[in-house]
Amino acid sequence: MNPKSGSIALLAGGSVSRSSVGQLSRLSEVLGPIKASSFRVASRVANLIRAGHPVHEIAEFADSKMVLVCVPDRAADNAALELDRSAIDWTDRVVVMCDTPRDSRLLAALSAKGARVASFNMIAGLAVMEGERAAIREFKSTLLPTSARVVRLEGGGKPLLFAGLTLAGFTAQLAAAASDCLRSAGIEPAQARKMVHNLMSDSLRAHTNAGHNALGTALQEPEISSMHLQHAALCATQPDLAKYFAAAMKAASEFAGALKERSPCDTPS
């Protein structure tokens, strides 16, 4: 695609100005029509991101070779349906879902009509995309700096990506629980937080340098016995924290291979 003014359309909803799309530095050079739940909302989006112009109908996307969809997750299905129901010829157009845990399979109906589909998220400073290579290539060449690093996910990989992000997000809860344990032992809150920070920083640094090798060998019986004593102490003083400790100990032990038999993965109810 040879990018030019108006060559990209935006189906918008929610806080677009605070989204990854709103932060794309080259967007103002190429964005044209913006469609939202109302003309007023589309006007507000255009003003906030200082790019594009509001339109009343999806049909006004007809001259745009690329369509970005940036809406709240709850509106993603309706957005895809709105595009599919339009009279636009989707052959060789690029359609990219942005800032959503959903992947490009949401756009399967448009793909069947000839569109090249992909999804885009900006995560930890990296452009993370999945979908058709042609769509990813055109998105990158049109909207991203030449120095931008794009991480391309394999098909079906996006839920796994967000599972990893969810697990990484548990770090704060784990740190808070560890700090509570230290405070219960009589350590001042500030000192407890500092100790936990240093310990977790060491663990993360080891993982960065050595990957799974940083886990070491499976836990041995003396270590497991010691953990059971720690759990008993928590049960006597902080029952709620004891439950968290037991669950974390079991999960860590299983992941490290300490248990001979792994529990089957229960289906969430």
LINNOR-V945539 format. One record per backbone hydrogen bond with DSSP energy under -0.5 kcal/mol. NH is the residue of the N-H (numbers start at 1). CO is the residue of the C=O. Records with the same first field share a line. If there is no record, write none. Layout:
BEGIN
NH = CO  CO
END
This chain:
BEGIN
3 = 1
7 = 4
8 = 30
9 = 66
10 = 33
11 = 68
12 = 10  35
13 = 70
16 = 14
18 = 15
19 = 16
22 = 16
23 = 19  20
24 = 21
25 = 23
26 = 143
27 = 24
29 = 26
30 = 26  27
31 = 27
32 = 8
34 = 53
35 = 10
42 = 38
43 = 39
44 = 40
45 = 41
46 = 42
47 = 43
48 = 44
49 = 45
50 = 46
51 = 46
52 = 31
53 = 32
55 = 34
60 = 57
61 = 58
62 = 59
64 = 61
65 = 7
66 = 7
67 = 94
68 = 9
69 = 96
70 = 11  68
75 = 72
76 = 73
79 = 75
80 = 76
81 = 77
82 = 78
83 = 79
84 = 80
85 = 81
86 = 82  83
90 = 88
92 = 114
93 = 90
94 = 65
95 = 116
96 = 67
97 = 118
98 = 69
99 = 120
106 = 103
107 = 104
108 = 105
110 = 107
111 = 107
112 = 108
113 = 109  110
114 = 111
115 = 110
116 = 93
117 = 115
118 = 95
119 = 130
120 = 97
121 = 128
123 = 121  126
126 = 123
127 = 149
128 = 121  126
129 = 127  151
130 = 119
132 = 117
136 = 132
137 = 133
138 = 134
139 = 135
140 = 136
141 = 137
142 = 138
143 = 139
144 = 139  140
148 = 145
150 = 148
151 = 127  149
152 = 150
153 = 129  151
157 = 154
161 = 157
162 = 158
163 = 159
164 = 160
165 = 161
166 = 162
167 = 163
168 = 164
169 = 165
170 = 166  167
171 = 168
172 = 169
174 = 170
175 = 171
176 = 172
177 = 173
178 = 174
179 = 175
180 = 176
181 = 177
182 = 178
183 = 179
184 = 180
185 = 181
186 = 183
187 = 182
192 = 188
193 = 189
194 = 190
195 = 191
196 = 192
197 = 193
198 = 194
199 = 195
200 = 196
201 = 197
202 = 198
203 = 199
204 = 200
205 = 201
206 = 202
207 = 203
208 = 204
209 = 205
210 = 206
211 = 207
213 = 210
214 = 211
215 = 212
216 = 213
223 = 220
224 = 220
225 = 221
226 = 222
227 = 223
228 = 224
229 = 225
230 = 226
231 = 227
232 = 228
233 = 229
234 = 230
235 = 231
236 = 232
237 = 233  234
238 = 234
242 = 238
243 = 239
244 = 240
245 = 241
246 = 242
247 = 243
248 = 244
249 = 245
250 = 246
251 = 247
252 = 248
253 = 249
254 = 250
255 = 251
256 = 252
257 = 253  254
258 = 253
259 = 253
266 = 264
END
